[in-house]
Amino acid sequence: MPTDTPSLIGYALAGTLPVVLLGALLLRYTRNRAMTTSMAVLVLIPTVATLCGVVAVSGLMFGAEFERTATVLAVVTAVTVPAAILLGREQARMMVWEREMLEQERAAEKSRRELVAWVSHDLRTPLAGIRAMGEALQDGLITQPEDVQRYADQIVRETNRLSSMVDDLFEMSKINAGALRLALEPLDLREVIDEVLAANQPTAARAMITLAARQPDERIVVAGSDRALGRVLTNLVANAIAHTPPGGRIDISAGANDGQAWTRVDDTGPGISETDLPRIFEVAYRGTSARSPGADGLGSSSGMGLAIAAGLVAAHHGDISARNRADGARFEVRLPLLPGADRAWASH
């Protein structure tokens, strides 16, 4: 057993350095593994190194002093290793949460940039038309009554489109800010579908598309906002009309199962590109087959229709999804049935 200080230091280093090197190798090996493993290794390195240093200094003589030291180190290990594992798990959760938040922030920032780009373009187009027609009327270039009426009608249409786009922006800003407050009440989903069907029949007829609804005889009662759910289905139908060729068909159907009400909008269009499906409900995302703004006079073409629908469905604690079928695309909305409504369906 060494007695002088230089010898003590030498023996201590001889006992601890191999443990530290081995611990470094273990950390390198476990760096891509669970955070709890790395934290446990970090805690064990100084404890085991201390024990090995004491063994080396004692000259492998395990007396009473060594037993006391070993007991203290064992107690320290029993306390710190579980604490390190718990800390590692918490740290891992924090890292995952921070990574997810960072990804969400990046996605939101990208979505905002796309929204600004789309809206800037879409606002500029009708504004330029309104300005040109207004200047033509102001300068007296258009004098024939029928031409004046045609210009006035076009200005009104473009103004209505701008108003719809502003409404979409306002709705989307409330959804993104978490400021959307809906007054939910018992609602028969079939009545909402009837209203949407009647409101969109003229537009579908102008596009030479058959729009129909298939509904059950039983009531489908959900807790919802008539205005909000009507907006959801209107946006889905408008999207289907915009992407269904003349002569095509759009079907709205509804039903209930597993404690949920569902409504589907099926079209006979070209379907949705596989690259577009994951982003179909993002703000201002129109996909590779999107039409030019204002095509066929369908909606505001702000690129926010599906995103608004998704936000309104989420406010109802429901889910919205999109997928391709053999002859078109399907959008499905699922909402919780009101208690008692599922029993009526179960007996059917």
Secondary structure by P-SEA (a helix, b strand, c coil): ccccaaaaaaaaaaacaaaaaaaaaaaaaaccccaaaaaaaaaaaaaaaaaaaaaaaacccccaaaaaaaaaaaaaaaccaaaaaaaaaaaaaaaaaaaaaaaaaaaaaaaaaaaaaaaaaaaaaaaaaaaaaaaaaaacccccaaaaaaaaaaaaaaaaaaaaaaaaaaaaaaaaacccccccccccaaaaaaaaaaaaaaaaaaaccccccccccccccccccaaaaaaaaaaaaaaaaacccccbbbbbbbcccccbbbbbbbbcccccccccccccccccccccccccccccccccccccaaaaaaaaaaaacccccccccccbbbbbbbbbcccaaaaaaaac
